Amino acid sequence: MQFCLYYCAPDMQYIDEAPQLSFLYKPQDDTIEEFIKQHNTQHHYILMTEPFDATNTARLKALKEQSDNWTLVVTGDMDPKGNFVKMVKDIAPQFMFGTPAAEWYQLQTMLQCGVSEVIITGFLGFCMPDVRKECNKFGAKIRVIANFASATWFDCPAIKKFFIRPEDVKHYLDYVDTIEFEGDKTLQEVCYRAYTKGEWFGELGEIIIGLEGELDSRRLPMIFGSIRSNCRMRCISGGACQICRAMLKFQDLMIKTDSIIDSGV
């Protein structure tokens, strides 16, 4: 598994260490080519929010001729046979959509477009073996934003949102190729340390955006991640699963007895 940092400050820690770097394309920035050249051992993700006018298109084509060590991240028409997809394939060595796939129809549309990678979130985050199997058919890799708690239904309890805690990275090794983070410079640096080490000694809400309520990583069962990776959210689709409730009861007991779990890291 690899980790990706969003480059947002020149003094960020781990910029030379992280296997992957992402950054926002800015037409006025004349350092992109040099930045990629200087970090040629790392893979780059260029986030494209600018229009694909003649100038920007020509620049990306020139960059493609210089290096294939980058992926263009776009937001546009998800039509496998549309002009947008054809144009993007022509100007970039590989491309993906910046919009995460939370449902099967979104994932299938992206795969049919020929993307090199997909970002998985929401419901699909609880179906990782099936997602992996489907992506393998198209040769697409899987990414997740580990420190963002996502859900596709209103008022979702924190424990039922999709996220990955640092201790559970090991349970996703067979399913996820890259973990990336959201947040400012400081939060990304904290997350990089926690996730590469595989341990967060405290409340998960401190590092996971959008996670309300009390979820203490020191007091959740060690099977937390292995179960969530393939539970398929039976609890909201007519099933009788009570695992989330049991995990919260376990946490309450750990709090009452002032106990914590030694992750062994």
N, C-alpha and C positions, 0 to 999 in steps of 0.2 A: 504494500500500500504506500502511496505517495501523499505528500501534503503540499498544498498550494497556498501561497500568501498573496494578498492583494497589495500591490505596491502603491502606498499612499504617502510615503515620506522618505526622503533620502537617508535618514538616520535610523530606519527600521532595523531591528535586530533580525538575524536569521535570513536576511536577503541572500547571502552567499551560500547558505546552507539548505534552504528549502528546494526540493527538486523541481517545483513548478512556481512560476510567478505570473500573476495577471495584472493588467493595467488598462486604464481607459485610453482609448485612442483620441488624441487631440491634434487637429490639423496643424496648429501653430507650434507643436512640439517637434523640434528638429533633432531630438536626441534618441528617438525610438530605434533607429537602425543601429546606432552605436551601443545602446543599452543591450539589445539582443546579442550583438557581437561580443560585448564584454562578458555576458552571462551565457555563453554558448553551450555550456554543459547542462543548462536548465531549459525546460520547455516553457514557452511563453503563451499566454492567452490574451489576445487583444480584444477588449470589449468595445464593440462598435456601436455607437449611438448617433454618429454623424450620418448625413445623407451620403449615398453612394454616387456622388457627382464625379465628373471626369477627373478632377484633381486627386480626390481620395482613392478612386479606383486605380488610377495609374500608379499611385504611390504603393498601394498594396501589391499590385502586380510586380512592381520592381523589387519589393521586399521578398516576394515569393521566389524570384530568380536568385536572390542573394542567399536565402536560407529557407529550409522547410521545417525549421525547429519552432514552429508557432501554429496556433489554432485561432481562427477568427470566431469570436462569439457574437452572434447576431440576434436581433429581434426583427422578425419579418414574417411574410406569408409562408405558412407551413403547407406548401403545395408541392408534392414530389415532382410534379411535371411543370411547375410554374416557372416563369422567367426569373423570379427572385432567386430561387434555389440554383438554377443554372448559372446565373451571374456569380453567385457566391462561390460555387465550385470552380469557376474559372479564375478567380482572383486570389484564392487562398489554398494552401497545401492541404488543409482540412478545416472543417467548420463544425460548429454546434450551435444550438439555440440557448440563449441565456435564460429563457423561461423554464423553470423546473417542470417536470412531468409528475403530476400527482395521481393521475388516473390512466387506465390502460389505453383509452383512445388517444390521449396526448402522446403517450410513449410510442404507440404504433405509427402515428403520423410522423413523428420525428425520425424514427428508424427508417421509414419508407423514403424520407428525404435524403438519406445517405449520410447522416451525421457520424462523426467519429466518436462522439461521447454524448451522454445524456446526464442531466442533473435529476436525481430522484428525490421526491419529497412526499409529504402527505400519506395517503392510503398505500401507495406503492412501497413506501418505506417499511411496511409491515409484511411485505410479500417478496422479500429479497431473493430467495432461491428461484422463484418463478421469473422475476425481473432479470436475474442473471442469465437464466436459460434463454429467454427471449432475445436479450441483447447479444448473446453469443451467436445467434443465427445471423446477425447483421454485422458482426465484428465490431460492435460499439462498446466502448468502455463506460463505466458507471462512476459518477461523482455524487457526493452528498455535501450539503452545508451542515456540518455536524452541530454547530453551536447556534442553530436557529430552530426554534420549536414551531412546527407547522401543523396545521389542520385545515380540512376543507369543510368543516361544519361548525356552526355557531356555538359559542360557549362550551367548547371542548375542554374537558378537564386536563390539567397539565400532564398527567401521566399517560394520557391517550394521544398526546401530540407526538409527531415524529421528530426525534433528535437522537443524537448518539452521545452518550457521556464518555469521557476519556477512558474509564475502566473497561468499556465495552468494545473498544476498537478491535480487539482480538477476535471478537465474535463476528466481525464483518469482513475479515480478511478474504474470505472466499467470494464475497459479493461486491465489494466496493474497491475500485482502483485508486480513487483519489478522494481525500477529505480536504475541503476548503472551509474558510471561516468568513463570517461577516463581522463588521464592527470597525472601530477606529484602530489606529496604530497600536495603542496600549492593549486593547482587548485581543487583537490578533496575536500579539507577542505572548500574552498570558496563555491563550489557547494553544499556540504552537508548542509551548513548553509542556502544558498539561496533556495534550493528546499524543505527542511523541513519547512522553514518559508513560502514559496510560494511567494517570491518577489525578483526581481532583479532590482535595481534602476539605470539602465543605459543601455549601448550598450550590446546587446546580444553576439556580437562577442568577448567580453572580457572573457566570460565563456564557449561559445560553439565553439568547435574546428571545423574548416572548414567552418565557416560562414563568408563569405566575404560580403562587402557592409554594408550599414547603416540600422540596425534594432534596434530601441530603444524600450526597453520593456515598458518604461513609456509613449510611444506615439502610441502604437498599440491598436486597439479596444479590449474590454474585451471578445468579441466573437471569438477572434483569435483561441484559442485552440479548442473550441467546434466545430467549422466548419472544421478545419483541420483533426480532428480525424475521420471524415467520409465523406470527400469530394470525395474520390476515384479518385482523380486527373483527373477529367473530362476535365480539361483544356488542357491536352496533349493527350487525347483519342477521339478527335472529338467533344467534348462538347463546349458549348458557355459560360462556367463559367468565370466570371470576378472578382471573389471575391478577389483574391490576388492583382489585380490591384487596387481595391477599398480600400483595407487595406493600400497599399502604399500611395495612395492619402490622406487617412485619416491621416497617419503619417506626410506627407508633410504639411498638414494644421495645425497639432498640432505644428510642428516646426516653421512655419511662425507666428503663434499666440503666440509662447512661452508658450504652454500649456502642461500639463502633466495629466495623469490619476491617480487618487488615487485608489490604489488597495484595500484599506480598510483593509489591514493586520495590 
